[in-house]
Amino acid sequence: MNDLAALTPPLLVCAVVIVAIVAFVRHEMGRRRADGGDAADDFSVGARKAAEEFDGNAGTSADASAPASRDS
């Protein structure tokens, strides 16, 4: 019985780590499946949005996103 008592804390930590890993993997895999798209589509949409925000053209069409002339 003393051996079992000595092994309980490491076994408990191991079980908690395994449960956390399983929960993390399920969360990450489930998010992609729910979107209906693959990682390449997600990246291109995210990159386009980030570029629009960086340029200050968020919410405009692609034709209107041409740089304005600076004649000042």
PDB file of N, H, CA, C and O in Angstrom:
ATOM      1  N   MET A   1       0.810  -1.191   0.000  1.00  0.00           N
ATOM      2  CA  MET A   1       0.000   0.000   0.000  1.00  0.00           C
ATOM      3  C   MET A   1       0.858   1.263   0.000  1.00  0.00           C
ATOM      4  O   MET A   1       0.468   2.271  -0.589  1.00  0.00           O
ATOM      5  N   ASN A   2       2.007   1.223   0.644  1.00  0.00           N
ATOM      6  H   ASN A   2       2.324   0.404   1.123  1.00  0.00           H
ATOM      7  CA  ASN A   2       2.879   2.387   0.674  1.00  0.00           C
ATOM      8  C   ASN A   2       3.392   2.735  -0.717  1.00  0.00           C
ATOM      9  O   ASN A   2       3.570   3.908  -1.044  1.00  0.00           O
ATOM     10  N   ASP A   3       3.629   1.708  -1.538  1.00  0.00           N
ATOM     11  H   ASP A   3       3.484   0.755  -1.272  1.00  0.00           H
ATOM     12  CA  ASP A   3       4.084   1.960  -2.901  1.00  0.00           C
ATOM     13  C   ASP A   3       3.012   2.689  -3.717  1.00  0.00           C
ATOM     14  O   ASP A   3       3.316   3.593  -4.496  1.00  0.00           O
ATOM     15  N   LEU A   4       1.768   2.284  -3.526  1.00  0.00           N
ATOM     16  H   LEU A   4       1.521   1.550  -2.893  1.00  0.00           H
ATOM     17  CA  LEU A   4       0.670   2.929  -4.237  1.00  0.00           C
ATOM     18  C   LEU A   4       0.503   4.379  -3.790  1.00  0.00           C
ATOM     19  O   LEU A   4       0.215   5.252  -4.608  1.00  0.00           O
ATOM     20  N   ALA A   5       0.678   4.630  -2.529  1.00  0.00           N
ATOM     21  H   ALA A   5       0.912   3.920  -1.864  1.00  0.00           H
ATOM     22  CA  ALA A   5       0.568   5.991  -2.005  1.00  0.00           C
ATOM     23  C   ALA A   5       1.694   6.875  -2.557  1.00  0.00           C
ATOM     24  O   ALA A   5       1.495   8.071  -2.771  1.00  0.00           O
ATOM     25  N   ALA A   6       2.862   6.295  -2.783  1.00  0.00           N
ATOM     26  H   ALA A   6       3.024   5.324  -2.609  1.00  0.00           H
ATOM     27  CA  ALA A   6       3.981   7.059  -3.324  1.00  0.00           C
ATOM     28  C   ALA A   6       3.769   7.369  -4.808  1.00  0.00           C
ATOM     29  O   ALA A   6       4.259   8.386  -5.299  1.00  0.00           O
ATOM     30  N   LEU A   7       3.051   6.513  -5.523  1.00  0.00           N
ATOM     31  H   LEU A   7       2.653   5.687  -5.124  1.00  0.00           H
ATOM     32  CA  LEU A   7       2.834   6.709  -6.956  1.00  0.00           C
ATOM     33  C   LEU A   7       1.602   7.557  -7.283  1.00  0.00           C
ATOM     34  O   LEU A   7       1.430   7.969  -8.430  1.00  0.00           O
ATOM     35  N   THR A   8       0.763   7.816  -6.320  1.00  0.00           N
ATOM     36  H   THR A   8       0.903   7.481  -5.388  1.00  0.00           H
ATOM     37  CA  THR A   8      -0.485   8.537  -6.586  1.00  0.00           C
ATOM     38  C   THR A   8      -0.260   9.951  -7.136  1.00  0.00           C
ATOM     39  O   THR A   8      -0.882  10.288  -8.144  1.00  0.00           O
ATOM     40  N   PRO A   9       0.581  10.792  -6.544  1.00  0.00           N
ATOM     41  CA  PRO A   9       0.757  12.145  -7.103  1.00  0.00           C
ATOM     42  C   PRO A   9       1.283  12.157  -8.548  1.00  0.00           C
ATOM     43  O   PRO A   9       0.734  12.889  -9.371  1.00  0.00           O
ATOM     44  N   PRO A  10       2.318  11.381  -8.891  1.00  0.00           N
ATOM     45  CA  PRO A  10       2.764  11.392 -10.288  1.00  0.00           C
ATOM     46  C   PRO A  10       1.701  10.850 -11.254  1.00  0.00           C
ATOM     47  O   PRO A  10       1.566  11.361 -12.365  1.00  0.00           O
ATOM     48  N   LEU A  11       0.958   9.839 -10.850  1.00  0.00           N
ATOM     49  H   LEU A  11       1.068   9.423  -9.947  1.00  0.00           H
ATOM     50  CA  LEU A  11      -0.090   9.303 -11.715  1.00  0.00           C
ATOM     51  C   LEU A  11      -1.216  10.317 -11.904  1.00  0.00           C
ATOM     52  O   LEU A  11      -1.784  10.430 -12.990  1.00  0.00           O
ATOM     53  N   LEU A  12      -1.529  11.041 -10.856  1.00  0.00           N
ATOM     54  H   LEU A  12      -1.067  10.949  -9.974  1.00  0.00           H
ATOM     55  CA  LEU A  12      -2.564  12.069 -10.950  1.00  0.00           C
ATOM     56  C   LEU A  12      -2.130  13.195 -11.886  1.00  0.00           C
ATOM     57  O   LEU A  12      -2.925  13.662 -12.702  1.00  0.00           O
ATOM     58  N   VAL A  13      -0.895  13.627 -11.777  1.00  0.00           N
ATOM     59  H   VAL A  13      -0.249  13.247 -11.114  1.00  0.00           H
ATOM     60  CA  VAL A  13      -0.372  14.669 -12.661  1.00  0.00           C
ATOM     61  C   VAL A  13      -0.356  14.173 -14.106  1.00  0.00           C
ATOM     62  O   VAL A  13      -0.708  14.916 -15.022  1.00  0.00           O
ATOM     63  N   CYS A  14       0.040  12.946 -14.308  1.00  0.00           N
ATOM     64  H   CYS A  14       0.326  12.342 -13.564  1.00  0.00           H
ATOM     65  CA  CYS A  14       0.058  12.360 -15.651  1.00  0.00           C
ATOM     66  C   CYS A  14      -1.354  12.329 -16.244  1.00  0.00           C
ATOM     67  O   CYS A  14      -1.540  12.667 -17.413  1.00  0.00           O
ATOM     68  N   ALA A  15      -2.329  11.934 -15.463  1.00  0.00           N
ATOM     69  H   ALA A  15      -2.178  11.659 -14.514  1.00  0.00           H
ATOM     70  CA  ALA A  15      -3.712  11.883 -15.944  1.00  0.00           C
ATOM     71  C   ALA A  15      -4.219  13.276 -16.291  1.00  0.00           C
ATOM     72  O   ALA A  15      -4.909  13.443 -17.296  1.00  0.00           O
ATOM     73  N   VAL A  16      -3.895  14.266 -15.489  1.00  0.00           N
ATOM     74  H   VAL A  16      -3.335  14.130 -14.672  1.00  0.00           H
ATOM     75  CA  VAL A  16      -4.332  15.642 -15.760  1.00  0.00           C
ATOM     76  C   VAL A  16      -3.684  16.162 -17.040  1.00  0.00           C
ATOM     77  O   VAL A  16      -4.347  16.819 -17.841  1.00  0.00           O
ATOM     78  N   VAL A  17      -2.417  15.881 -17.240  1.00  0.00           N
ATOM     79  H   VAL A  17      -1.878  15.347 -16.589  1.00  0.00           H
ATOM     80  CA  VAL A  17      -1.720  16.320 -18.454  1.00  0.00           C
ATOM     81  C   VAL A  17      -2.337  15.665 -19.692  1.00  0.00           C
ATOM     82  O   VAL A  17      -2.534  16.330 -20.709  1.00  0.00           O
ATOM     83  N   ILE A  18      -2.639  14.381 -19.616  1.00  0.00           N
ATOM     84  H   ILE A  18      -2.479  13.841 -18.790  1.00  0.00           H
ATOM     85  CA  ILE A  18      -3.246  13.687 -20.755  1.00  0.00           C
ATOM     86  C   ILE A  18      -4.622  14.266 -21.069  1.00  0.00           C
ATOM     87  O   ILE A  18      -4.950  14.468 -22.238  1.00  0.00           O
ATOM     88  N   VAL A  19      -5.422  14.532 -20.055  1.00  0.00           N
ATOM     89  H   VAL A  19      -5.155  14.368 -19.106  1.00  0.00           H
ATOM     90  CA  VAL A  19      -6.746  15.125 -20.277  1.00  0.00           C
ATOM     91  C   VAL A  19      -6.604  16.510 -20.904  1.00  0.00           C
ATOM     92  O   VAL A  19      -7.367  16.855 -21.806  1.00  0.00           O
ATOM     93  N   ALA A  20      -5.648  17.302 -20.447  1.00  0.00           N
ATOM     94  H   ALA A  20      -5.027  17.022 -19.715  1.00  0.00           H
ATOM     95  CA  ALA A  20      -5.449  18.643 -21.006  1.00  0.00           C
ATOM     96  C   ALA A  20      -5.010  18.572 -22.462  1.00  0.00           C
ATOM     97  O   ALA A  20      -5.479  19.358 -23.285  1.00  0.00           O
ATOM     98  N   ILE A  21      -4.130  17.655 -22.788  1.00  0.00           N
ATOM     99  H   ILE A  21      -3.749  17.017 -22.119  1.00  0.00           H
ATOM    100  CA  ILE A  21      -3.671  17.499 -24.173  1.00  0.00           C
ATOM    101  C   ILE A  21      -4.829  17.084 -25.075  1.00  0.00           C
ATOM    102  O   ILE A  21      -4.985  17.626 -26.169  1.00  0.00           O
ATOM    103  N   VAL A  22      -5.635  16.136 -24.630  1.00  0.00           N
ATOM    104  H   VAL A  22      -5.508  15.696 -23.742  1.00  0.00           H
ATOM    105  CA  VAL A  22      -6.783  15.680 -25.418  1.00  0.00           C
ATOM    106  C   VAL A  22      -7.767  16.830 -25.623  1.00  0.00           C
ATOM    107  O   VAL A  22      -8.283  17.005 -26.727  1.00  0.00           O
ATOM    108  N   ALA A  23      -8.035  17.612 -24.585  1.00  0.00           N
ATOM    109  H   ALA A  23      -7.616  17.470 -23.688  1.00  0.00           H
ATOM    110  CA  ALA A  23      -8.962  18.735 -24.710  1.00  0.00           C
ATOM    111  C   ALA A  23      -8.417  19.790 -25.679  1.00  0.00           C
ATOM    112  O   ALA A  23      -9.171  20.344 -26.479  1.00  0.00           O
ATOM    113  N   PHE A  24      -7.132  20.064 -25.612  1.00  0.00           N
ATOM    114  H   PHE A  24      -6.519  19.614 -24.962  1.00  0.00           H
ATOM    115  CA  PHE A  24      -6.526  21.039 -26.519  1.00  0.00           C
ATOM    116  C   PHE A  24      -6.589  20.582 -27.964  1.00  0.00           C
ATOM    117  O   PHE A  24      -6.935  21.365 -28.849  1.00  0.00           O
ATOM    118  N   VAL A  25      -6.260  19.326 -28.210  1.00  0.00           N
ATOM    119  H   VAL A  25      -5.979  18.690 -27.491  1.00  0.00           H
ATOM    120  CA  VAL A  25      -6.283  18.802 -29.582  1.00  0.00           C
ATOM    121  C   VAL A  25      -7.707  18.792 -30.125  1.00  0.00           C
ATOM    122  O   VAL A  25      -7.925  19.138 -31.286  1.00  0.00           O
ATOM    123  N   ARG A  26      -8.666  18.406 -29.314  1.00  0.00           N
ATOM    124  H   ARG A  26      -8.489  18.125 -28.371  1.00  0.00           H
ATOM    125  CA  ARG A  26     -10.067  18.417 -29.767  1.00  0.00           C
ATOM    126  C   ARG A  26     -10.525  19.833 -30.086  1.00  0.00           C
ATOM    127  O   ARG A  26     -11.248  20.049 -31.058  1.00  0.00           O
ATOM    128  N   HIS A  27     -10.110  20.789 -29.279  1.00  0.00           N
ATOM    129  H   HIS A  27      -9.522  20.613 -28.489  1.00  0.00           H
ATOM    130  CA  HIS A  27     -10.487  22.179 -29.516  1.00  0.00           C
ATOM    131  C   HIS A  27      -9.893  22.688 -30.836  1.00  0.00           C
ATOM    132  O   HIS A  27     -10.597  23.304 -31.637  1.00  0.00           O
ATOM    133  N   GLU A  28      -8.630  22.435 -31.056  1.00  0.00           N
ATOM    134  H   GLU A  28      -8.058  21.934 -30.406  1.00  0.00           H
ATOM    135  CA  GLU A  28      -7.968  22.907 -32.267  1.00  0.00           C
ATOM    136  C   GLU A  28      -8.504  22.217 -33.518  1.00  0.00           C
ATOM    137  O   GLU A  28      -8.715  22.874 -34.538  1.00  0.00           O
ATOM    138  N   MET A  29      -8.721  20.936 -33.457  1.00  0.00           N
ATOM    139  H   MET A  29      -8.550  20.403 -32.629  1.00  0.00           H
ATOM    140  CA  MET A  29      -9.219  20.203 -34.629  1.00  0.00           C
ATOM    141  C   MET A  29     -10.687  20.542 -34.892  1.00  0.00           C
ATOM    142  O   MET A  29     -11.097  20.605 -36.051  1.00  0.00           O
ATOM    143  N   GLY A  30     -11.467  20.755 -33.870  1.00  0.00           N
ATOM    144  H   GLY A  30     -11.134  20.704 -32.929  1.00  0.00           H
ATOM    145  CA  GLY A  30     -12.885  21.050 -34.038  1.00  0.00           C
ATOM    146  C   GLY A  30     -13.128  22.412 -34.635  1.00  0.00           C
ATOM    147  O   GLY A  30     -14.114  22.596 -35.349  1.00  0.00           O
ATOM    148  N   ARG A  31     -12.276  23.366 -34.372  1.00  0.00           N
ATOM    149  H   ARG A  31     -11.475  23.217 -33.791  1.00  0.00           H
ATOM    150  CA  ARG A  31     -12.470  24.726 -34.881  1.00  0.00           C
ATOM    151  C   ARG A  31     -12.335  24.743 -36.401  1.00  0.00           C
ATOM    152  O   ARG A  31     -13.126  25.402 -37.076  1.00  0.00           O
ATOM    153  N   ARG A  32     -11.368  24.046 -36.946  1.00  0.00           N
ATOM    154  H   ARG A  32     -10.725  23.511 -36.397  1.00  0.00           H
ATOM    155  CA  ARG A  32     -11.191  24.011 -38.396  1.00  0.00           C
ATOM    156  C   ARG A  32     -12.347  23.304 -39.072  1.00  0.00           C
ATOM    157  O   ARG A  32     -12.809  23.732 -40.130  1.00  0.00           O
ATOM    158  N   ARG A  33     -12.811  22.235 -38.473  1.00  0.00           N
ATOM    159  H   ARG A  33     -12.435  21.887 -37.614  1.00  0.00           H
ATOM    160  CA  ARG A  33     -13.904  21.470 -39.058  1.00  0.00           C
ATOM    161  C   ARG A  33     -15.191  22.285 -39.075  1.00  0.00           C
ATOM    162  O   ARG A  33     -15.967  22.201 -40.027  1.00  0.00           O
ATOM    163  N   ALA A  34     -15.419  23.067 -38.037  1.00  0.00           N
ATOM    164  H   ALA A  34     -14.788  23.135 -37.264  1.00  0.00           H
ATOM    165  CA  ALA A  34     -16.643  23.845 -37.947  1.00  0.00           C
ATOM    166  C   ALA A  34     -16.667  24.970 -38.979  1.00  0.00           C
ATOM    167  O   ALA A  34     -17.742  25.352 -39.442  1.00  0.00           O
ATOM    168  N   ASP A  35     -15.506  25.507 -39.348  1.00  0.00           N
ATOM    169  H   ASP A  35     -14.633  25.197 -38.972  1.00  0.00           H
ATOM    170  CA  ASP A  35     -15.449  26.581 -40.333  1.00  0.00           C
ATOM    171  C   ASP A  35     -15.765  26.086 -41.735  1.00  0.00           C
ATOM    172  O   ASP A  35     -16.245  26.860 -42.563  1.00  0.00           O
ATOM    173  N   GLY A  36     -15.512  24.835 -42.016  1.00  0.00           N
ATOM    174  H   GLY A  36     -15.122  24.206 -41.344  1.00  0.00           H
ATOM    175  CA  GLY A  36     -15.767  24.293 -43.333  1.00  0.00           C
ATOM    176  C   GLY A  36     -14.676  24.603 -44.337  1.00  0.00           C
ATOM    177  O   GLY A  36     -14.815  24.249 -45.508  1.00  0.00           O
ATOM    178  N   GLY A  37     -13.612  25.239 -43.932  1.00  0.00           N
ATOM    179  H   GLY A  37     -13.499  25.526 -42.980  1.00  0.00           H
ATOM    180  CA  GLY A  37     -12.511  25.556 -44.832  1.00  0.00           C
ATOM    181  C   GLY A  37     -11.228  24.931 -44.337  1.00  0.00           C
ATOM    182  O   GLY A  37     -11.141  24.464 -43.202  1.00  0.00           O
ATOM    183  N   ASP A  38     -10.231  24.929 -45.208  1.00  0.00           N
ATOM    184  H   ASP A  38     -10.301  25.308 -46.131  1.00  0.00           H
ATOM    185  CA  ASP A  38      -8.949  24.378 -44.775  1.00  0.00           C
ATOM    186  C   ASP A  38      -8.031  25.503 -44.331  1.00  0.00           C
ATOM    187  O   ASP A  38      -8.405  26.675 -44.387  1.00  0.00           O
ATOM    188  N   ALA A  39      -6.846  25.154 -43.897  1.00  0.00           N
ATOM    189  H   ALA A  39      -6.543  24.202 -43.853  1.00  0.00           H
ATOM    190  CA  ALA A  39      -5.931  26.139 -43.329  1.00  0.00           C
ATOM    191  C   ALA A  39      -5.484  27.160 -44.365  1.00  0.00           C
ATOM    192  O   ALA A  39      -5.256  28.317 -44.011  1.00  0.00           O
ATOM    193  N   ALA A  40      -5.349  26.777 -45.635  1.00  0.00           N
ATOM    194  H   ALA A  40      -5.534  25.838 -45.923  1.00  0.00           H
ATOM    195  CA  ALA A  40      -4.917  27.710 -46.671  1.00  0.00           C
ATOM    196  C   ALA A  40      -5.954  28.815 -46.864  1.00  0.00           C
ATOM    197  O   ALA A  40      -5.589  29.981 -47.014  1.00  0.00           O
ATOM    198  N   ASP A  41      -7.229  28.468 -46.861  1.00  0.00           N
ATOM    199  H   ASP A  41      -7.526  27.521 -46.739  1.00  0.00           H
ATOM    200  CA  ASP A  41      -8.278  29.473 -46.995  1.00  0.00           C
ATOM    201  C   ASP A  41      -8.277  30.416 -45.807  1.00  0.00           C
ATOM    202  O   ASP A  41      -8.428  31.625 -45.980  1.00  0.00           O
ATOM    203  N   ASP A  42      -8.109  29.887 -44.610  1.00  0.00           N
ATOM    204  H   ASP A  42      -7.986  28.904 -44.470  1.00  0.00           H
ATOM    205  CA  ASP A  42      -8.105  30.710 -43.411  1.00  0.00           C
ATOM    206  C   ASP A  42      -6.955  31.706 -43.449  1.00  0.00           C
ATOM    207  O   ASP A  42      -7.120  32.859 -43.052  1.00  0.00           O
ATOM    208  N   PHE A  43      -5.791  31.270 -43.924  1.00  0.00           N
ATOM    209  H   PHE A  43      -5.657  30.333 -44.247  1.00  0.00           H
ATOM    210  CA  PHE A  43      -4.630  32.149 -43.954  1.00  0.00           C
ATOM    211  C   PHE A  43      -4.828  33.264 -44.970  1.00  0.00           C
ATOM    212  O   PHE A  43      -4.504  34.416 -44.682  1.00  0.00           O
ATOM    213  N   SER A  44      -5.351  32.954 -46.149  1.00  0.00           N
ATOM    214  H   SER A  44      -5.615  32.018 -46.383  1.00  0.00           H
ATOM    215  CA  SER A  44      -5.494  33.982 -47.164  1.00  0.00           C
ATOM    216  C   SER A  44      -6.515  35.037 -46.743  1.00  0.00           C
ATOM    217  O   SER A  44      -6.309  36.225 -46.992  1.00  0.00           O
ATOM    218  N   VAL A  45      -7.595  34.627 -46.119  1.00  0.00           N
ATOM    219  H   VAL A  45      -7.762  33.662 -45.917  1.00  0.00           H
ATOM    220  CA  VAL A  45      -8.594  35.578 -45.650  1.00  0.00           C
ATOM    221  C   VAL A  45      -8.008  36.430 -44.531  1.00  0.00           C
ATOM    222  O   VAL A  45      -8.189  37.648 -44.515  1.00  0.00           O
ATOM    223  N   GLY A  46      -7.315  35.802 -43.606  1.00  0.00           N
ATOM    224  H   GLY A  46      -7.167  34.813 -43.619  1.00  0.00           H
ATOM    225  CA  GLY A  46      -6.706  36.537 -42.498  1.00  0.00           C
ATOM    226  C   GLY A  46      -5.631  37.492 -42.972  1.00  0.00           C
ATOM    227  O   GLY A  46      -5.522  38.602 -42.451  1.00  0.00           O
ATOM    228  N   ALA A  47      -4.833  37.085 -43.948  1.00  0.00           N
ATOM    229  H   ALA A  47      -4.922  36.183 -44.370  1.00  0.00           H
ATOM    230  CA  ALA A  47      -3.780  37.944 -44.467  1.00  0.00           C
ATOM    231  C   ALA A  47      -4.379  39.139 -45.200  1.00  0.00           C
ATOM    232  O   ALA A  47      -3.862  40.251 -45.097  1.00  0.00           O
ATOM    233  N   ARG A  48      -5.465  38.919 -45.938  1.00  0.00           N
ATOM    234  H   ARG A  48      -5.885  38.016 -46.021  1.00  0.00           H
ATOM    235  CA  ARG A  48      -6.120  40.009 -46.652  1.00  0.00           C
ATOM    236  C   ARG A  48      -6.691  41.027 -45.673  1.00  0.00           C
ATOM    237  O   ARG A  48      -6.549  42.233 -45.875  1.00  0.00           O
ATOM    238  N   LYS A  49      -7.340  40.544 -44.610  1.00  0.00           N
ATOM    239  H   LYS A  49      -7.457  39.565 -44.446  1.00  0.00           H
ATOM    240  CA  LYS A  49      -7.903  41.446 -43.609  1.00  0.00           C
ATOM    241  C   LYS A  49      -6.808  42.233 -42.899  1.00  0.00           C
ATOM    242  O   LYS A  49      -6.962  43.428 -42.647  1.00  0.00           O
ATOM    243  N   ALA A  50      -5.714  41.572 -42.579  1.00  0.00           N
ATOM    244  H   ALA A  50      -5.589  40.601 -42.783  1.00  0.00           H
ATOM    245  CA  ALA A  50      -4.611  42.251 -41.900  1.00  0.00           C
ATOM    246  C   ALA A  50      -4.003  43.314 -42.805  1.00  0.00           C
ATOM    247  O   ALA A  50      -3.655  44.398 -42.335  1.00  0.00           O
ATOM    248  N   ALA A  51      -3.870  43.019 -44.096  1.00  0.00           N
ATOM    249  H   ALA A  51      -4.152  42.139 -44.477  1.00  0.00           H
ATOM    250  CA  ALA A  51      -3.313  43.998 -45.025  1.00  0.00           C
ATOM    251  C   ALA A  51      -4.241  45.197 -45.164  1.00  0.00           C
ATOM    252  O   ALA A  51      -3.775  46.334 -45.236  1.00  0.00           O
ATOM    253  N   GLU A  52      -5.553  44.956 -45.201  1.00  0.00           N
ATOM    254  H   GLU A  52      -5.931  44.032 -45.142  1.00  0.00           H
ATOM    255  CA  GLU A  52      -6.502  46.060 -45.305  1.00  0.00           C
ATOM    256  C   GLU A  52      -6.443  46.939 -44.061  1.00  0.00           C
ATOM    257  O   GLU A  52      -6.486  48.165 -44.165  1.00  0.00           O
ATOM    258  N   GLU A  53      -6.346  46.324 -42.894  1.00  0.00           N
ATOM    259  H   GLU A  53      -6.312  45.328 -42.809  1.00  0.00           H
ATOM    260  CA  GLU A  53      -6.267  47.103 -41.665  1.00  0.00           C
ATOM    261  C   GLU A  53      -4.965  47.892 -41.601  1.00  0.00           C
ATOM    262  O   GLU A  53      -4.949  49.028 -41.127  1.00  0.00           O
ATOM    263  N   PHE A  54      -3.883  47.298 -42.071  1.00  0.00           N
ATOM    264  H   PHE A  54      -3.897  46.375 -42.456  1.00  0.00           H
ATOM    265  CA  PHE A  54      -2.598  47.971 -42.062  1.00  0.00           C
ATOM    266  C   PHE A  54      -2.610  49.176 -42.997  1.00  0.00           C
ATOM    267  O   PHE A  54      -2.063  50.228 -42.667  1.00  0.00           O
ATOM    268  N   ASP A  55      -3.231  49.024 -44.158  1.00  0.00           N
ATOM    269  H   ASP A  55      -3.675  48.169 -44.426  1.00  0.00           H
ATOM    270  CA  ASP A  55      -3.297  50.112 -45.126  1.00  0.00           C
ATOM    271  C   ASP A  55      -4.347  51.151 -44.765  1.00  0.00           C
ATOM    272  O   ASP A  55      -4.352  52.246 -45.326  1.00  0.00           O
ATOM    273  N   GLY A  56      -5.230  50.822 -43.842  1.00  0.00           N
ATOM    274  H   GLY A  56      -5.226  49.932 -43.386  1.00  0.00           H
ATOM    275  CA  GLY A  56      -6.291  51.740 -43.477  1.00  0.00           C
ATOM    276  C   GLY A  56      -7.474  51.680 -44.416  1.00  0.00           C
ATOM    277  O   GLY A  56      -8.290  52.602 -44.439  1.00  0.00           O
ATOM    278  N   ASN A  57      -7.587  50.613 -45.193  1.00  0.00           N
ATOM    279  H   ASN A  57      -6.925  49.864 -45.175  1.00  0.00           H
ATOM    280  CA  ASN A  57      -8.658  50.472 -46.172  1.00  0.00           C
ATOM    281  C   ASN A  57      -9.654  49.406 -45.770  1.00  0.00           C
ATOM    282  O   ASN A  57     -10.271  48.794 -46.642  1.00  0.00           O
ATOM    283  N   ALA A  58      -9.831  49.166 -44.509  1.00  0.00           N
ATOM    284  H   ALA A  58      -9.331  49.663 -43.801  1.00  0.00           H
ATOM    285  CA  ALA A  58     -10.746  48.118 -44.077  1.00  0.00           C
ATOM    286  C   ALA A  58     -12.158  48.449 -44.508  1.00  0.00           C
ATOM    287  O   ALA A  58     -12.631  49.567 -44.304  1.00  0.00           O
ATOM    288  N   GLY A  59     -12.830  47.483 -45.102  1.00  0.00           N
ATOM    289  H   GLY A  59     -12.446  46.575 -45.268  1.00  0.00           H
ATOM    290  CA  GLY A  59     -14.210  47.656 -45.516  1.00  0.00           C
ATOM    291  C   GLY A  59     -14.371  48.252 -46.891  1.00  0.00           C
ATOM    292  O   GLY A  59     -15.495  48.555 -47.290  1.00  0.00           O
ATOM    293  N   THR A  60     -13.289  48.437 -47.642  1.00  0.00           N
ATOM    294  H   THR A  60     -12.375  48.192 -47.318  1.00  0.00           H
ATOM    295  CA  THR A  60     -13.406  48.973 -48.994  1.00  0.00           C
ATOM    296  C   THR A  60     -13.184  47.858 -49.989  1.00  0.00           C
ATOM    297  O   THR A  60     -12.661  46.799 -49.642  1.00  0.00           O
ATOM    298  N   SER A  61     -13.580  48.093 -51.225  1.00  0.00           N
ATOM    299  H   SER A  61     -14.005  48.953 -51.508  1.00  0.00           H
ATOM    300  CA  SER A  61     -13.404  47.076 -52.259  1.00  0.00           C
ATOM    301  C   SER A  61     -11.968  47.070 -52.737  1.00  0.00           C
ATOM    302  O   SER A  61     -11.195  47.966 -52.398  1.00  0.00           O
ATOM    303  N   ALA A  62     -11.605  46.068 -53.523  1.00  0.00           N
ATOM    304  H   ALA A  62     -12.233  45.341 -53.798  1.00  0.00           H
ATOM    305  CA  ALA A  62     -10.239  45.932 -54.022  1.00  0.00           C
ATOM    306  C   ALA A  62      -9.891  47.070 -54.979  1.00  0.00           C
ATOM    307  O   ALA A  62      -8.740  47.506 -55.008  1.00  0.00           O
ATOM    308  N   ASP A  63     -10.860  47.570 -55.770  1.00  0.00           N
ATOM    309  H   ASP A  63     -11.795  47.216 -55.747  1.00  0.00           H
ATOM    310  CA  ASP A  63     -10.596  48.653 -56.708  1.00  0.00           C
ATOM    311  C   ASP A  63     -10.301  49.958 -55.983  1.00  0.00           C
ATOM    312  O   ASP A  63      -9.487  50.755 -56.448  1.00  0.00           O
ATOM    313  N   ALA A  64     -10.950  50.179 -54.861  1.00  0.00           N
ATOM    314  H   ALA A  64     -11.611  49.531 -54.484  1.00  0.00           H
ATOM    315  CA  ALA A  64     -10.757  51.426 -54.131  1.00  0.00           C
ATOM    316  C   ALA A  64      -9.537  51.393 -53.235  1.00  0.00           C
ATOM    317  O   ALA A  64      -9.218  52.399 -52.601  1.00  0.00           O
ATOM    318  N   SER A  65      -8.844  50.264 -53.163  1.00  0.00           N
ATOM    319  H   SER A  65      -9.103  49.447 -53.677  1.00  0.00           H
ATOM    320  CA  SER A  65      -7.709  50.158 -52.258  1.00  0.00           C
ATOM    321  C   SER A  65      -6.411  50.603 -52.892  1.00  0.00           C
ATOM    322  O   SER A  65      -5.352  50.429 -52.288  1.00  0.00           O
ATOM    323  N   ALA A  66      -6.448  51.179 -54.100  1.00  0.00           N
ATOM    324  H   ALA A  66      -7.307  51.320 -54.591  1.00  0.00           H
ATOM    325  CA  ALA A  66      -5.238  51.682 -54.728  1.00  0.00           C
ATOM    326  C   ALA A  66      -4.724  52.869 -53.917  1.00  0.00           C
ATOM    327  O   ALA A  66      -5.515  53.644 -53.379  1.00  0.00           O
ATOM    328  N   PRO A  67      -3.419  53.010 -53.829  1.00  0.00           N
ATOM    329  CA  PRO A  67      -2.883  54.117 -53.032  1.00  0.00           C
ATOM    330  C   PRO A  67      -3.273  55.465 -53.637  1.00  0.00           C
ATOM    331  O   PRO A  67      -3.243  55.646 -54.855  1.00  0.00           O
ATOM    332  N   ALA A  68      -3.631  56.383 -52.788  1.00  0.00           N
ATOM    333  H   ALA A  68      -3.656  56.236 -51.799  1.00  0.00           H
ATOM    334  CA  ALA A  68      -4.008  57.721 -53.230  1.00  0.00           C
ATOM    335  C   ALA A  68      -2.757  58.530 -53.518  1.00  0.00           C
ATOM    336  O   ALA A  68      -1.715  58.316 -52.899  1.00  0.00           O
ATOM    337  N   SER A  69      -2.862  59.453 -54.450  1.00  0.00           N
ATOM    338  H   SER A  69      -3.709  59.626 -54.952  1.00  0.00           H
ATOM    339  CA  SER A  69      -1.710  60.290 -54.769  1.00  0.00           C
ATOM    340  C   SER A  69      -1.516  61.307 -53.640  1.00  0.00           C
ATOM    341  O   SER A  69      -2.479  61.777 -53.035  1.00  0.00           O
ATOM    342  N   ARG A  70      -0.286  61.624 -53.380  1.00  0.00           N
ATOM    343  H   ARG A  70       0.497  61.242 -53.872  1.00  0.00           H
ATOM    344  CA  ARG A  70       0.036  62.556 -52.309  1.00  0.00           C
ATOM    345  C   ARG A  70       0.680  63.788 -52.929  1.00  0.00           C
ATOM    346  O   ARG A  70       1.895  63.831 -53.127  1.00  0.00           O
ATOM    347  N   ASP A  71      -0.138  64.786 -53.234  1.00  0.00           N
ATOM    348  H   ASP A  71      -1.125  64.750 -53.073  1.00  0.00           H
ATOM    349  CA  ASP A  71       0.349  65.995 -53.897  1.00  0.00           C
ATOM    350  C   ASP A  71       0.566  67.147 -52.933  1.00  0.00           C
ATOM    351  O   ASP A  71       0.591  68.297 -53.372  1.00  0.00           O
ATOM    352  N   SER A  72       0.720  66.901 -51.666  1.00  0.00           N
ATOM    353  H   SER A  72       0.699  65.967 -51.309  1.00  0.00           H
ATOM    354  CA  SER A  72       0.832  68.008 -50.732  1.00  0.00           C
ATOM    355  C   SER A  72       2.187  68.582 -50.661  1.00  0.00           C
ATOM    356  O   SER A  72       2.418  69.527 -49.906  1.00  0.00           O
TER     357      SER A  72
END
